[in-house]
Amino acid sequence: MDKIKVEICCGTACYLLGAANLMAVEDEIPESLRDRVEVEARTCLELCEKENLGGAPYVRFNGTEIMAQATSEKVLERIAELAGGDGRDA
């Protein structure tokens, strides 16, 4: 199975609106999923100009799926969904 790629936008707006805290999500991934997930900080995903600042912080999953107003809880939930389960049973 391919790794789940999680890109956290760390552009100025996203960083100030919560991306700094989102970077800790890597430590919160359940042990059973850690080898299946790759978390990466990105300089900017250029979504504020396409959407608006109200959606920051942004996270991109597997290069295509965008999550606006991301929180650690929402990101972890989506990782579990993409992995095919909740990942909490390990």
N, C-alpha and C positions, 0 to 999 in steps of 0.2 A: 504494500500500500504506500502511495506517495505521502510525503510529509504534508501536514497542514501548515501553510505559510501564513503567518500573521504579521502584517506590517503596520506599525503604529506611527502615525504622522507626528513628527516632533517639530513641525514648523512653528513659528512664533505664536500664532493664535491657538493652535492645538495644544502646544506645550503649556501655555498660560491657562488654558481652560481644562486641563486635566491629564494631558498625555504624560506629564512627568510622573504622575501616580500610576498610570497604566503600564509603565515599563516594569513595575514590580509583578505584573501578572505572570511573568515567566516562572517566578518562584511559587506561584499559587496553583500551577497546573498539577493535577493529580499525578502521582508517580506512575500510574498505569498508562498515562498518555505522553509523558515527557519525551520519550524517544520518537514520538510521532508528530511533534509540533516544533516549528522553528519560529521564534519571535525575533523580529528585527525592527530597529528604529529607523525611520526614513526621515531625511531632511525635510521634505515636504511632499505631500501627495497631490498638491495643487487642486484641492477640492473646494477651498473657500471661495475661489474666484468663480467656480462653476455653480456652487450652491450658495451658501452664505455662512457667515461666521457663527450663526446660531446652531449649526450642526456640529461644530467642533467640540471635542476632539474626534477625529476620524480614524478608523481602522479598516484596513483592506485584508480580506481573506482570499488566499489562493489566487492573487493577482486580479480578481474581478469583482468580488462581492464587497460592497462598501457598507460599513456600519457608521452611522452618524450618532453623535451624543453618546459615544462609547463610555462604558464604565467597566471596571474589572469584572463585575458580576455578569454583565451582558457578554463580554468577550469570552469568559470561561464557559458560559452556557452555550455559546455558539461553537466553541471548540469541541465541547462534548457532543453536540449535535452532528458536527462534521465527522467526528470520529465514530459515529454510529451508536452512541450510548451516553450515559452520564459520566462514565469514567471515575466514579467515586467508590467503586467496590474493590479497589486494589489496596 
